[in-house]
Amino acid sequence: PGVASGLALILKKYGTVSLSRVLKDPISVAEKGYRFTSYQERASTNRWNDFNEEAKRLFGCKKKGQKDLSPCPPGTL
């Protein structure tokens, strides 16, 4: 919360566009999701063990019969 507030304050003081314009695309991604490219899928799979638990929760999938999260299969939103 502090970082977001600080960035909003900087935008208000020095920015040339509105906060709503700056947040339009991030809000859209948050609402609709983001499809990884094949490069991003490979990179996340290769670096999976380096992800912290929160990143695994956000970007992982639970496969049938598996108790832990793992990288989502290609094409998963």
All heavy atoms as a GROMACS GRO file, in nm:
protein
  599
    1PRO      N    1   0.082  -0.122   0.000
    1PRO     CA    2   0.000   0.000   0.000
    1PRO      C    3   0.085   0.126   0.000
    1PRO      O    4   0.051   0.223  -0.064
    1PRO     CB    5  -0.083  -0.011   0.125
    1PRO     CG    6  -0.079  -0.155   0.164
    1PRO     CD    7   0.047  -0.211   0.107
    2GLY      N    8   0.197   0.127   0.071
    2GLY     CA    9   0.280   0.246   0.077
    2GLY      C   10   0.345   0.279  -0.057
    2GLY      O   11   0.353   0.395  -0.096
    3VAL      N   12   0.390   0.177  -0.127
    3VAL     CA   13   0.453   0.200  -0.257
    3VAL      C   14   0.352   0.255  -0.356
    3VAL      O   15   0.379   0.353  -0.426
    3VAL     CB   16   0.517   0.070  -0.311
    3VAL    CG1   17   0.564   0.087  -0.454
    3VAL    CG2   18   0.633   0.026  -0.222
    4ALA      N   19   0.233   0.194  -0.360
    4ALA     CA   20   0.130   0.243  -0.452
    4ALA      C   21   0.092   0.387  -0.422
    4ALA      O   22   0.077   0.470  -0.513
    4ALA     CB   23   0.008   0.152  -0.446
    5SER      N   24   0.077   0.419  -0.295
    5SER     CA   25   0.044   0.557  -0.256
    5SER      C   26   0.154   0.653  -0.295
    5SER      O   27   0.127   0.764  -0.343
    5SER     CB   28   0.020   0.566  -0.105
    5SER     OG   29  -0.092   0.489  -0.069
    6GLY      N   30   0.279   0.613  -0.274
    6GLY     CA   31   0.392   0.697  -0.312
    6GLY      C   32   0.398   0.722  -0.462
    6GLY      O   33   0.420   0.835  -0.506
    7LEU      N   34   0.376   0.617  -0.539
    7LEU     CA   35   0.377   0.633  -0.684
    7LEU      C   36   0.261   0.720  -0.732
    7LEU      O   37   0.277   0.801  -0.824
    7LEU     CB   38   0.373   0.496  -0.752
    7LEU     CG   39   0.498   0.410  -0.732
    7LEU    CD1   40   0.477   0.270  -0.789
    7LEU    CD2   41   0.620   0.474  -0.792
    8ALA      N   42   0.145   0.706  -0.670
    8ALA     CA   43   0.030   0.791  -0.705
    8ALA      C   44   0.060   0.938  -0.673
    8ALA      O   45   0.023   1.027  -0.749
    8ALA     CB   46  -0.096   0.744  -0.632
    9LEU      N   47   0.126   0.962  -0.561
    9LEU     CA   48   0.162   1.098  -0.524
    9LEU      C   49   0.262   1.158  -0.624
    9LEU      O   50   0.246   1.273  -0.667
    9LEU     CB   51   0.221   1.101  -0.382
    9LEU     CG   52   0.264   1.237  -0.330
    9LEU    CD1   53   0.143   1.328  -0.315
    9LEU    CD2   54   0.334   1.222  -0.196
   10ILE      N   55   0.360   1.081  -0.663
   10ILE     CA   56   0.458   1.127  -0.762
   10ILE      C   57   0.387   1.158  -0.894
   10ILE      O   58   0.415   1.259  -0.959
   10ILE     CB   59   0.571   1.024  -0.781
   10ILE    CG1   60   0.657   1.017  -0.654
   10ILE    CG2   61   0.656   1.055  -0.903
   10ILE    CD1   62   0.752   0.900  -0.652
   11LEU      N   63   0.296   1.069  -0.935
   11LEU     CA   64   0.221   1.091  -1.058
   11LEU      C   65   0.140   1.220  -1.049
   11LEU      O   66   0.138   1.300  -1.143
   11LEU     CB   67   0.128   0.972  -1.086
   11LEU     CG   68   0.042   0.984  -1.212
   11LEU    CD1   69   0.129   0.985  -1.338
   11LEU    CD2   70  -0.057   0.870  -1.218
   12LYS      N   71   0.075   1.241  -0.935
   12LYS     CA   72  -0.006   1.362  -0.917
   12LYS      C   73   0.080   1.487  -0.926
   12LYS      O   74   0.041   1.587  -0.986
   12LYS     CB   75  -0.078   1.355  -0.782
   12LYS     CG   76  -0.172   1.470  -0.758
   12LYS     CD   77  -0.244   1.450  -0.626
   12LYS     CE   78  -0.339   1.566  -0.600
   12LYS     NZ   79  -0.410   1.548  -0.474
   13LYS      N   80   0.198   1.480  -0.867
   13LYS     CA   81   0.285   1.598  -0.861
   13LYS      C   82   0.359   1.623  -0.992
   13LYS      O   83   0.372   1.737  -1.036
   13LYS     CB   84   0.385   1.581  -0.747
   13LYS     CG   85   0.465   1.706  -0.716
   13LYS     CD   86   0.542   1.690  -0.587
   13LYS     CE   87   0.616   1.819  -0.556
   13LYS     NZ   88   0.687   1.813  -0.428
   14TYR      N   89   0.408   1.517  -1.056
   14TYR     CA   90   0.495   1.533  -1.173
   14TYR      C   91   0.440   1.473  -1.302
   14TYR      O   92   0.497   1.495  -1.409
   14TYR     CB   93   0.632   1.469  -1.146
   14TYR     CG   94   0.702   1.527  -1.027
   14TYR    CD1   95   0.711   1.455  -0.908
   14TYR    CD2   96   0.759   1.653  -1.032
   14TYR    CE1   97   0.778   1.507  -0.797
   14TYR    CE2   98   0.825   1.707  -0.922
   14TYR     CZ   99   0.833   1.634  -0.805
   14TYR     OH  100   0.898   1.686  -0.697
   15GLY      N  101   0.334   1.398  -1.293
   15GLY     CA  102   0.284   1.325  -1.410
   15GLY      C  103   0.214   1.413  -1.512
   15GLY      O  104   0.174   1.526  -1.483
   16THR      N  105   0.202   1.357  -1.631
   16THR     CA  106   0.136   1.428  -1.740
   16THR      C  107   0.007   1.358  -1.785
   16THR      O  108  -0.059   1.406  -1.876
   16THR     CB  109   0.231   1.441  -1.861
   16THR    OG1  110   0.271   1.310  -1.902
   16THR    CG2  111   0.353   1.524  -1.825
   17VAL      N  112  -0.024   1.245  -1.723
   17VAL     CA  113  -0.149   1.174  -1.753
   17VAL      C  114  -0.221   1.145  -1.622
   17VAL      O  115  -0.163   1.152  -1.514
   17VAL     CB  116  -0.124   1.042  -1.830
   17VAL    CG1  117  -0.064   1.069  -1.966
   17VAL    CG2  118  -0.036   0.947  -1.753
   18SER      N  119  -0.347   1.108  -1.632
   18SER     CA  120  -0.427   1.083  -1.513
   18SER      C  121  -0.396   0.946  -1.453
   18SER      O  122  -0.348   0.855  -1.522
   18SER     CB  123  -0.576   1.089  -1.548
   18SER     OG  124  -0.611   0.980  -1.632
   19LEU      N  125  -0.426   0.932  -1.325
   19LEU     CA  126  -0.409   0.804  -1.257
   19LEU      C  127  -0.497   0.698  -1.322
   19LEU      O  128  -0.453   0.584  -1.340
   19LEU     CB  129  -0.443   0.818  -1.108
   19LEU     CG  130  -0.427   0.692  -1.023
   19LEU    CD1  131  -0.283   0.643  -1.026
   19LEU    CD2  132  -0.473   0.718  -0.880
   20SER      N  133  -0.618   0.734  -1.362
   20SER     CA  134  -0.707   0.636  -1.426
   20SER      C  135  -0.647   0.584  -1.557
   20SER      O  136  -0.659   0.466  -1.589
   20SER     CB  137  -0.846   0.694  -1.449
   20SER     OG  138  -0.840   0.804  -1.536
   21ARG      N  139  -0.579   0.670  -1.632
   21ARG     CA  140  -0.514   0.627  -1.757
   21ARG      C  141  -0.396   0.534  -1.727
   21ARG      O  142  -0.376   0.434  -1.793
   21ARG     CB  143  -0.467   0.749  -1.837
   21ARG     CG  144  -0.386   0.715  -1.960
   21ARG     CD  145  -0.468   0.630  -2.060
   21ARG     NE  146  -0.381   0.569  -2.157
   21ARG     CZ  147  -0.355   0.438  -2.164
   21ARG    NH1  148  -0.410   0.353  -2.081
   21ARG    NH2  149  -0.275   0.392  -2.257
   22VAL      N  150  -0.319   0.568  -1.625
   22VAL     CA  151  -0.204   0.486  -1.589
   22VAL      C  152  -0.248   0.347  -1.542
   22VAL      O  153  -0.183   0.246  -1.570
   22VAL     CB  154  -0.120   0.556  -1.479
   22VAL    CG1  155  -0.016   0.463  -1.421
   22VAL    CG2  156  -0.055   0.681  -1.535
   23LEU      N  157  -0.361   0.339  -1.473
   23LEU     CA  158  -0.408   0.212  -1.417
   23LEU      C  159  -0.497   0.132  -1.510
   23LEU      O  160  -0.531   0.017  -1.481
   23LEU     CB  161  -0.482   0.238  -1.285
   23LEU     CG  162  -0.395   0.293  -1.173
   23LEU    CD1  163  -0.481   0.320  -1.050
   23LEU    CD2  164  -0.281   0.200  -1.141
   24LYS      N  165  -0.536   0.188  -1.624
   24LYS     CA  166  -0.629   0.121  -1.715
   24LYS      C  167  -0.578  -0.017  -1.758
   24LYS      O  168  -0.650  -0.116  -1.746
   24LYS     CB  169  -0.653   0.209  -1.839
   24LYS     CG  170  -0.751   0.149  -1.936
   24LYS     CD  171  -0.770   0.239  -2.056
   24LYS     CE  172  -0.861   0.169  -2.156
   24LYS     NZ  173  -0.857   0.230  -2.286
   25ASP      N  174  -0.457  -0.025  -1.809
   25ASP     CA  175  -0.404  -0.154  -1.856
   25ASP      C  176  -0.379  -0.254  -1.743
   25ASP      O  177  -0.418  -0.371  -1.755
   25ASP     CB  178  -0.277  -0.133  -1.939
   25ASP     CG  179  -0.306  -0.064  -2.072
   25ASP    OD1  180  -0.422  -0.068  -2.119
   25ASP    OD2  181  -0.212  -0.007  -2.129
   26PRO      N  182  -0.318  -0.212  -1.630
   26PRO     CA  183  -0.301  -0.309  -1.520
   26PRO      C  184  -0.434  -0.363  -1.467
   26PRO      O  185  -0.443  -0.481  -1.432
   26PRO     CB  186  -0.227  -0.228  -1.412
   26PRO     CG  187  -0.156  -0.121  -1.486
   26PRO     CD  188  -0.246  -0.088  -1.603
   27ILE      N  189  -0.535  -0.279  -1.462
   27ILE     CA  190  -0.667  -0.326  -1.416
   27ILE      C  191  -0.723  -0.427  -1.515
   27ILE      O  192  -0.778  -0.530  -1.475
   27ILE     CB  193  -0.763  -0.207  -1.394
   27ILE    CG1  194  -0.719  -0.128  -1.271
   27ILE    CG2  195  -0.907  -0.254  -1.381
   27ILE    CD1  196  -0.792   0.004  -1.252
   28SER      N  197  -0.707  -0.401  -1.643
   28SER     CA  198  -0.755  -0.494  -1.745
   28SER      C  199  -0.686  -0.630  -1.733
   28SER      O  200  -0.751  -0.734  -1.740
   28SER     CB  201  -0.730  -0.435  -1.884
   28SER     OG  202  -0.767  -0.526  -1.984
   29VAL      N  203  -0.556  -0.630  -1.712
   29VAL     CA  204  -0.482  -0.755  -1.695
   29VAL      C  205  -0.529  -0.828  -1.570
   29VAL      O  206  -0.547  -0.950  -1.571
   29VAL     CB  207  -0.330  -0.729  -1.690
   29VAL    CG1  208  -0.254  -0.853  -1.648
   29VAL    CG2  209  -0.279  -0.681  -1.826
   30ALA      N  210  -0.552  -0.754  -1.462
   30ALA     CA  211  -0.597  -0.816  -1.338
   30ALA      C  212  -0.735  -0.879  -1.354
   30ALA      O  213  -0.763  -0.985  -1.299
   30ALA     CB  214  -0.600  -0.712  -1.226
   31GLU      N  215  -0.820  -0.816  -1.431
   31GLU     CA  216  -0.956  -0.868  -1.449
   31GLU      C  217  -0.964  -0.981  -1.551
   31GLU      O  218  -1.038  -1.077  -1.531
   31GLU     CB  219  -1.049  -0.754  -1.494
   31GLU     CG  220  -1.075  -0.651  -1.389
   31GLU     CD  221  -1.155  -0.533  -1.437
   31GLU    OE1  222  -1.170  -0.512  -1.559
   31GLU    OE2  223  -1.206  -0.459  -1.350
   32LYS      N  224  -0.888  -0.972  -1.658
   32LYS     CA  225  -0.901  -1.067  -1.769
   32LYS      C  226  -0.793  -1.174  -1.772
   32LYS      O  227  -0.805  -1.274  -1.842
   32LYS     CB  228  -0.898  -0.992  -1.902
   32LYS     CG  229  -1.013  -0.895  -1.918
   32LYS     CD  230  -0.999  -0.816  -2.045
   32LYS     CE  231  -1.109  -0.712  -2.052
   32LYS     NZ  232  -1.090  -0.618  -2.162
   33GLY      N  233  -0.686  -1.152  -1.698
   33GLY     CA  234  -0.576  -1.248  -1.702
   33GLY      C  235  -0.476  -1.213  -1.811
   33GLY      O  236  -0.495  -1.119  -1.888
   34TYR      N  237  -0.370  -1.289  -1.816
   34TYR     CA  238  -0.262  -1.264  -1.910
   34TYR      C  239  -0.211  -1.398  -1.959
   34TYR      O  240  -0.177  -1.486  -1.880
   34TYR     CB  241  -0.149  -1.188  -1.837
   34TYR     CG  242  -0.026  -1.169  -1.920
   34TYR    CD1  243  -0.018  -1.068  -2.014
   34TYR    CD2  244   0.083  -1.254  -1.905
   34TYR    CE1  245   0.096  -1.049  -2.090
   34TYR    CE2  246   0.198  -1.236  -1.980
   34TYR     CZ  247   0.203  -1.134  -2.073
   34TYR     OH  248   0.315  -1.116  -2.149
   35ARG      N  249  -0.211  -1.415  -2.089
   35ARG     CA  250  -0.164  -1.542  -2.147
   35ARG      C  251  -0.014  -1.532  -2.172
   35ARG      O  252   0.033  -1.443  -2.241
   35ARG     CB  253  -0.237  -1.571  -2.278
   35ARG     CG  254  -0.209  -1.709  -2.330
   35ARG     CD  255  -0.288  -1.740  -2.455
   35ARG     NE  256  -0.430  -1.725  -2.437
   35ARG     CZ  257  -0.511  -1.820  -2.391
   35ARG    NH1  258  -0.462  -1.936  -2.355
   35ARG    NH2  259  -0.641  -1.798  -2.379
   36PHE      N  260   0.060  -1.625  -2.112
   36PHE     CA  261   0.205  -1.629  -2.130
   36PHE      C  262   0.238  -1.664  -2.275
   36PHE      O  263   0.168  -1.742  -2.339
   36PHE     CB  264   0.267  -1.738  -2.042
   36PHE     CG  265   0.302  -1.695  -1.904
   36PHE    CD1  266   0.251  -1.580  -1.846
   36PHE    CD2  267   0.389  -1.771  -1.829
   36PHE    CE1  268   0.286  -1.543  -1.718
   36PHE    CE2  269   0.425  -1.734  -1.701
   36PHE     CZ  270   0.373  -1.620  -1.646
   37THR      N  271   0.349  -1.611  -2.323
   37THR     CA  272   0.403  -1.655  -2.452
   37THR      C  273   0.474  -1.788  -2.429
   37THR      O  274   0.498  -1.829  -2.314
   37THR     CB  275   0.504  -1.553  -2.506
   37THR    OG1  276   0.616  -1.548  -2.417
   37THR    CG2  277   0.442  -1.415  -2.521
   38SER      N  278   0.511  -1.856  -2.536
   38SER     CA  279   0.582  -1.983  -2.520
   38SER      C  280   0.716  -1.961  -2.450
   38SER      O  281   0.759  -2.044  -2.370
   38SER     CB  282   0.601  -2.052  -2.655
   38SER     OG  283   0.674  -1.968  -2.742
   39TYR      N  284   0.779  -1.846  -2.475
   39TYR     CA  285   0.905  -1.815  -2.407
   39TYR      C  286   0.882  -1.801  -2.256
   39TYR      O  287   0.958  -1.856  -2.176
   39TYR     CB  288   0.967  -1.686  -2.462
   39TYR     CG  289   1.086  -1.641  -2.382
   39TYR    CD1  290   1.210  -1.700  -2.401
   39TYR    CD2  291   1.074  -1.543  -2.284
   39TYR    CE1  292   1.320  -1.662  -2.326
   39TYR    CE2  293   1.183  -1.504  -2.208
   39TYR     CZ  294   1.305  -1.563  -2.229
   39TYR     OH  295   1.413  -1.526  -2.154
   40GLN      N  296   0.779  -1.729  -2.216
   40GLN     CA  297   0.749  -1.710  -2.074
   40GLN      C  298   0.712  -1.842  -2.007
   40GLN      O  299   0.747  -1.866  -1.892
   40GLN     CB  300   0.637  -1.607  -2.057
   40GLN     CG  301   0.680  -1.467  -2.093
   40GLN     CD  302   0.563  -1.374  -2.108
   40GLN    OE1  303   0.460  -1.409  -2.165
   40GLN    NE2  304   0.579  -1.253  -2.057
   41GLU      N  305   0.641  -1.928  -2.079
   41GLU     CA  306   0.606  -2.059  -2.024
   41GLU      C  307   0.732  -2.141  -1.995
   41GLU      O  308   0.746  -2.201  -1.889
   41GLU     CB  309   0.514  -2.135  -2.120
   41GLU     CG  310   0.375  -2.077  -2.126
   41GLU     CD  311   0.290  -2.140  -2.234
   41GLU    OE1  312   0.341  -2.221  -2.314
   41GLU    OE2  313   0.171  -2.108  -2.238
   42ARG      N  314   0.824  -2.144  -2.091
   42ARG     CA  315   0.949  -2.219  -2.071
   42ARG      C  316   1.031  -2.158  -1.957
   42ARG      O  317   1.084  -2.231  -1.872
   42ARG     CB  318   1.032  -2.220  -2.199
   42ARG     CG  319   0.985  -2.318  -2.303
   42ARG     CD  320   1.086  -2.334  -2.417
   42ARG     NE  321   1.128  -2.206  -2.476
   42ARG     CZ  322   1.063  -2.141  -2.573
   42ARG    NH1  323   0.950  -2.192  -2.621
   42ARG    NH2  324   1.109  -2.028  -2.621
   43ALA      N  325   1.039  -2.026  -1.955
   43ALA     CA  326   1.119  -1.959  -1.852
   43ALA      C  327   1.062  -1.987  -1.713
   43ALA      O  328   1.135  -2.016  -1.619
   43ALA     CB  329   1.125  -1.809  -1.878
   44SER      N  330   0.929  -1.978  -1.698
   44SER     CA  331   0.870  -2.002  -1.566
   44SER      C  332   0.885  -2.148  -1.524
   44SER      O  333   0.908  -2.177  -1.408
   44SER     CB  334   0.724  -1.958  -1.562
   44SER     OG  335   0.645  -2.037  -1.647
   45THR      N  336   0.875  -2.238  -1.619
   45THR     CA  337   0.894  -2.380  -1.587
   45THR      C  338   1.038  -2.406  -1.544
   45THR      O  339   1.063  -2.474  -1.445
   45THR     CB  340   0.857  -2.468  -1.708
   45THR    OG1  341   0.719  -2.448  -1.739
   45THR    CG2  342   0.880  -2.614  -1.679
   46ASN      N  343   1.132  -2.347  -1.617
   46ASN     CA  344   1.274  -2.367  -1.584
   46ASN      C  345   1.312  -2.305  -1.451
   46ASN      O  346   1.402  -2.353  -1.383
   46ASN     CB  347   1.363  -2.309  -1.694
   46ASN     CG  348   1.352  -2.386  -1.824
   46ASN    OD1  349   1.308  -2.500  -1.827
   46ASN    ND2  350   1.390  -2.323  -1.933
   47ARG      N  351   1.245  -2.197  -1.410
   47ARG     CA  352   1.279  -2.126  -1.287
   47ARG      C  353   1.181  -2.155  -1.173
   47ARG      O  354   1.184  -2.089  -1.071
   47ARG     CB  355   1.280  -1.975  -1.313
   47ARG     CG  356   1.375  -1.925  -1.419
   47ARG     CD  357   1.520  -1.923  -1.376
   47ARG     NE  358   1.542  -1.861  -1.249
   47ARG     CZ  359   1.589  -1.738  -1.229
   47ARG    NH1  360   1.620  -1.663  -1.330
   47ARG    NH2  361   1.606  -1.693  -1.107
   48TRP      N  362   1.094  -2.252  -1.191
   48TRP     CA  363   0.989  -2.280  -1.093
   48TRP      C  364   1.041  -2.294  -0.951
   48TRP      O  365   0.985  -2.240  -0.857
   48TRP     CB  366   0.910  -2.404  -1.133
   48TRP     CG  367   0.796  -2.432  -1.042
   48TRP    CD1  368   0.788  -2.527  -0.946
   48TRP    CD2  369   0.673  -2.359  -1.036
   48TRP    NE1  370   0.667  -2.520  -0.881
   48TRP    CE2  371   0.595  -2.417  -0.935
   48TRP    CE3  372   0.621  -2.251  -1.107
   48TRP    CZ2  373   0.468  -2.371  -0.903
   48TRP    CZ3  374   0.495  -2.206  -1.074
   48TRP    CH2  375   0.420  -2.265  -0.973
   49ASN      N  376   1.150  -2.364  -0.933
   49ASN     CA  377   1.204  -2.386  -0.798
   49ASN      C  378   1.256  -2.258  -0.734
   49ASN      O  379   1.274  -2.253  -0.612
   49ASN     CB  380   1.312  -2.493  -0.801
   49ASN     CG  381   1.255  -2.630  -0.830
   49ASN    OD1  382   1.139  -2.658  -0.798
   49ASN    ND2  383   1.333  -2.715  -0.894
   50ASP      N  384   1.280  -2.155  -0.814
   50ASP     CA  385   1.325  -2.027  -0.761
   50ASP      C  386   1.208  -1.938  -0.716
   50ASP      O  387   1.230  -1.837  -0.650
   50ASP     CB  388   1.407  -1.951  -0.865
   50ASP     CG  389   1.533  -2.026  -0.904
   50ASP    OD1  390   1.590  -2.094  -0.818
   50ASP    OD2  391   1.574  -2.017  -1.021
   51PHE      N  392   1.086  -1.971  -0.757
   51PHE     CA  393   0.969  -1.891  -0.720
   51PHE      C  394   0.944  -1.902  -0.571
   51PHE      O  395   0.959  -2.009  -0.512
   51PHE     CB  396   0.844  -1.943  -0.791
   51PHE     CG  397   0.831  -1.906  -0.937
   51PHE    CD1  398   0.940  -1.869  -1.013
   51PHE    CD2  399   0.707  -1.911  -0.998
   51PHE    CE1  400   0.927  -1.837  -1.147
   51PHE    CE2  401   0.692  -1.878  -1.131
   51PHE     CZ  402   0.801  -1.841  -1.206
   52ASN      N  403   0.903  -1.792  -0.508
   52ASN     CA  404   0.860  -1.800  -0.368
   52ASN      C  405   0.719  -1.857  -0.363
   52ASN      O  406   0.655  -1.877  -0.467
   52ASN     CB  407   0.873  -1.665  -0.296
   52ASN     CG  408   0.782  -1.558  -0.354
   52ASN    OD1  409   0.672  -1.586  -0.401
   52ASN    ND2  410   0.828  -1.434  -0.351
   53GLU      N  411   0.669  -1.884  -0.245
   53GLU     CA  412   0.538  -1.949  -0.231
   53GLU      C  413   0.425  -1.866  -0.290
   53GLU      O  414   0.332  -1.920  -0.348
   53GLU     CB  415   0.511  -1.983  -0.085
   53GLU     CG  416   0.601  -2.094  -0.031
   53GLU     CD  417   0.600  -2.219  -0.117
   53GLU    OE1  418   0.491  -2.269  -0.151
   53GLU    OE2  419   0.708  -2.268  -0.152
   54GLU      N  420   0.431  -1.734  -0.274
   54GLU     CA  421   0.325  -1.649  -0.329
   54GLU      C  422   0.326  -1.652  -0.481
   54GLU      O  423   0.221  -1.659  -0.544
   54GLU     CB  424   0.339  -1.505  -0.278
   54GLU     CG  425   0.230  -1.412  -0.325
   54GLU     CD  426   0.090  -1.448  -0.278
   54GLU    OE1  427   0.073  -1.536  -0.193
   54GLU    OE2  428  -0.007  -1.386  -0.329
   55ALA      N  429   0.443  -1.648  -0.542
   55ALA     CA  430   0.452  -1.656  -0.688
   55ALA      C  431   0.400  -1.791  -0.737
   55ALA      O  432   0.328  -1.797  -0.838
   55ALA     CB  433   0.596  -1.634  -0.734
   56LYS      N  434   0.431  -1.897  -0.665
   56LYS     CA  435   0.379  -2.030  -0.703
   56LYS      C  436   0.227  -2.033  -0.692
   56LYS      O  437   0.159  -2.094  -0.775
   56LYS     CB  438   0.442  -2.139  -0.618
   56LYS     CG  439   0.586  -2.166  -0.653
   56LYS     CD  440   0.646  -2.274  -0.566
   56LYS     CE  441   0.790  -2.300  -0.604
   56LYS     NZ  442   0.853  -2.403  -0.522
   57ARG      N  443   0.173  -1.969  -0.589
   57ARG     CA  444   0.028  -1.965  -0.572
   57ARG      C  445  -0.038  -1.888  -0.688
   57ARG      O  446  -0.141  -1.929  -0.741
   57ARG     CB  447  -0.009  -1.899  -0.439
   57ARG     CG  448  -0.159  -1.906  -0.407
   57ARG     CD  449  -0.193  -1.828  -0.283
   57ARG     NE  450  -0.181  -1.685  -0.301
   57ARG     CZ  451  -0.269  -1.609  -0.369
   57ARG    NH1  452  -0.373  -1.664  -0.426
   57ARG    NH2  453  -0.251  -1.479  -0.380
   58LEU      N  454   0.025  -1.778  -0.730
   58LEU     CA  455  -0.031  -1.696  -0.836
   58LEU      C  456  -0.019  -1.760  -0.973
   58LEU      O  457  -0.109  -1.750  -1.056
   58LEU     CB  458   0.038  -1.559  -0.839
   58LEU     CG  459   0.004  -1.466  -0.725
   58LEU    CD1  460   0.096  -1.344  -0.728
   58LEU    CD2  461  -0.141  -1.423  -0.731
   59PHE      N  462   0.094  -1.826  -0.999
   59PHE     CA  463   0.122  -1.874  -1.133
   59PHE      C  464   0.117  -2.026  -1.147
   59PHE      O  465   0.140  -2.078  -1.256
   59PHE     CB  466   0.261  -1.825  -1.178
   59PHE     CG  467   0.271  -1.677  -1.186
   59PHE    CD1  468   0.348  -1.607  -1.094
   59PHE    CD2  469   0.203  -1.605  -1.282
   59PHE    CE1  470   0.358  -1.469  -1.099
   59PHE    CE2  471   0.211  -1.468  -1.289
   59PHE     CZ  472   0.289  -1.399  -1.197
   60GLY      N  473   0.086  -2.096  -1.039
   60GLY     CA  474   0.088  -2.242  -1.043
   60GLY      C  475  -0.050  -2.303  -1.060
   60GLY      O  476  -0.152  -2.239  -1.045
   61CYS      N  477  -0.049  -2.430  -1.092
   61CYS     CA  478  -0.171  -2.509  -1.105
   61CYS      C  479  -0.154  -2.638  -1.025
   61CYS      O  480  -0.043  -2.689  -1.012
   61CYS     CB  481  -0.196  -2.546  -1.251
   61CYS     SG  482  -0.244  -2.407  -1.355
   62LYS      N  483  -0.263  -2.686  -0.972
   62LYS     CA  484  -0.260  -2.814  -0.901
   62LYS      C  485  -0.307  -2.921  -0.998
   62LYS      O  486  -0.418  -2.916  -1.050
   62LYS     CB  487  -0.351  -2.809  -0.778
   62LYS     CG  488  -0.333  -2.929  -0.688
   62LYS     CD  489  -0.408  -2.912  -0.560
   62LYS     CE  490  -0.320  -2.835  -0.465
   62LYS     NZ  491  -0.365  -2.842  -0.327
   63LYS      N  492  -0.219  -3.016  -1.023
   63LYS     CA  493  -0.254  -3.124  -1.115
   63LYS      C  494  -0.322  -3.235  -1.038
   63LYS      O  495  -0.299  -3.254  -0.919
   63LYS     CB  496  -0.128  -3.174  -1.185
   63LYS     CG  497  -0.067  -3.069  -1.275
   63LYS     CD  498   0.056  -3.120  -1.345
   63LYS     CE  499   0.114  -3.010  -1.432
   63LYS     NZ  500   0.245  -3.042  -1.483
   64LYS      N  501  -0.406  -3.310  -1.106
   64LYS     CA  502  -0.482  -3.418  -1.046
   64LYS      C  503  -0.388  -3.517  -0.977
   64LYS      O  504  -0.288  -3.559  -1.034
   64LYS     CB  505  -0.563  -3.489  -1.154
   64LYS     CG  506  -0.675  -3.572  -1.101
   64LYS     CD  507  -0.762  -3.623  -1.213
   64LYS     CE  508  -0.892  -3.668  -1.156
   64LYS     NZ  509  -0.990  -3.697  -1.257
   65GLY      N  510  -0.420  -3.548  -0.852
   65GLY     CA  511  -0.341  -3.642  -0.775
   65GLY      C  512  -0.212  -3.584  -0.718
   65GLY      O  513  -0.131  -3.656  -0.662
   66GLN      N  514  -0.194  -3.455  -0.732
   66GLN     CA  515  -0.072  -3.390  -0.686
   66GLN      C  516  -0.108  -3.294  -0.572
   66GLN      O  517  -0.205  -3.221  -0.580
   66GLN     CB  518  -0.011  -3.312  -0.802
   66GLN     CG  519   0.128  -3.266  -0.783
   66GLN     CD  520   0.179  -3.195  -0.910
   66GLN    OE1  521   0.102  -3.132  -0.981
   66GLN    NE2  522   0.306  -3.208  -0.936
   67LYS      N  523  -0.030  -3.294  -0.464
   67LYS     CA  524  -0.063  -3.207  -0.352
   67LYS      C  525  -0.002  -3.068  -0.366
   67LYS      O  526  -0.054  -2.970  -0.317
   67LYS     CB  527  -0.024  -3.269  -0.218
   67LYS     CG  528   0.124  -3.276  -0.192
   67LYS     CD  529   0.152  -3.325  -0.052
   67LYS     CE  530   0.298  -3.299  -0.019
   67LYS     NZ  531   0.328  -3.300   0.118
   68ASP      N  532   0.112  -3.057  -0.436
   68ASP     CA  533   0.180  -2.928  -0.452
   68ASP      C  534   0.147  -2.866  -0.587
   68ASP      O  535   0.114  -2.934  -0.683
   68ASP     CB  536   0.331  -2.946  -0.440
   68ASP     CG  537   0.374  -2.988  -0.301
   68ASP    OD1  538   0.309  -2.946  -0.204
   68ASP    OD2  539   0.472  -3.065  -0.290
   69LEU      N  540   0.160  -2.733  -0.593
   69LEU     CA  541   0.142  -2.663  -0.718
   69LEU      C  542   0.263  -2.684  -0.808
   69LEU      O  543   0.374  -2.703  -0.761
   69LEU     CB  544   0.124  -2.513  -0.692
   69LEU     CG  545  -0.004  -2.473  -0.619
   69LEU    CD1  546   0.003  -2.327  -0.578
   69LEU    CD2  547  -0.124  -2.497  -0.707
   70SER      N  548   0.238  -2.679  -0.937
   70SER     CA  549   0.346  -2.689  -1.035
   70SER      C  550   0.314  -2.591  -1.148
   70SER      O  551   0.205  -2.534  -1.151
   70SER     CB  552   0.357  -2.832  -1.088
   70SER     OG  553   0.237  -2.872  -1.147
   71PRO      N  554   0.407  -2.570  -1.240
   71PRO     CA  555   0.378  -2.477  -1.350
   71PRO      C  556   0.252  -2.520  -1.425
   71PRO      O  557   0.228  -2.638  -1.446
   71PRO     CB  558   0.500  -2.487  -1.440
   71PRO     CG  559   0.609  -2.536  -1.351
   71PRO     CD  560   0.541  -2.625  -1.251
   72CYS      N  561   0.171  -2.422  -1.462
   72CYS     CA  562   0.049  -2.452  -1.538
   72CYS      C  563   0.084  -2.500  -1.676
   72CYS      O  564   0.184  -2.458  -1.735
   72CYS     CB  565  -0.039  -2.328  -1.547
   72CYS     SG  566  -0.103  -2.274  -1.388
   73PRO      N  567   0.002  -2.587  -1.734
   73PRO     CA  568   0.027  -2.634  -1.870
   73PRO      C  569   0.014  -2.519  -1.970
   73PRO      O  570  -0.059  -2.423  -1.945
   73PRO     CB  571  -0.080  -2.740  -1.895
   73PRO     CG  572  -0.162  -2.749  -1.773
   73PRO     CD  573  -0.114  -2.650  -1.675
   74PRO      N  574   0.082  -2.528  -2.085
   74PRO     CA  575   0.070  -2.424  -2.186
   74PRO      C  576  -0.075  -2.398  -2.224
   74PRO      O  577  -0.156  -2.490  -2.230
   74PRO     CB  578   0.148  -2.482  -2.305
   74PRO     CG  579   0.245  -2.575  -2.243
   74PRO     CD  580   0.174  -2.634  -2.123
   75GLY      N  581  -0.106  -2.270  -2.245
   75GLY     CA  582  -0.242  -2.231  -2.285
   75GLY      C  583  -0.335  -2.203  -2.170
   75GLY      O  584  -0.447  -2.159  -2.190
   76THR      N  585  -0.292  -2.227  -2.045
   76THR     CA  586  -0.376  -2.201  -1.928
   76THR      C  587  -0.381  -2.052  -1.902
   76THR      O  588  -0.280  -1.985  -1.907
   76THR     CB  589  -0.319  -2.273  -1.805
   76THR    OG1  590  -0.308  -2.411  -1.834
   76THR    CG2  591  -0.408  -2.253  -1.683
   77LEU      N  592  -0.499  -2.003  -1.873
   77LEU     CA  593  -0.514  -1.862  -1.837
   77LEU      C  594  -0.523  -1.848  -1.689
   77LEU      O  595  -0.582  -1.925  -1.621
   77LEU     CB  596  -0.640  -1.806  -1.899
   77LEU     CG  597  -0.627  -1.691  -1.995
   77LEU    CD1  598  -0.759  -1.642  -2.044
   77LEU    CD2  599  -0.534  -1.585  -1.965
   0.00000   0.00000   0.00000
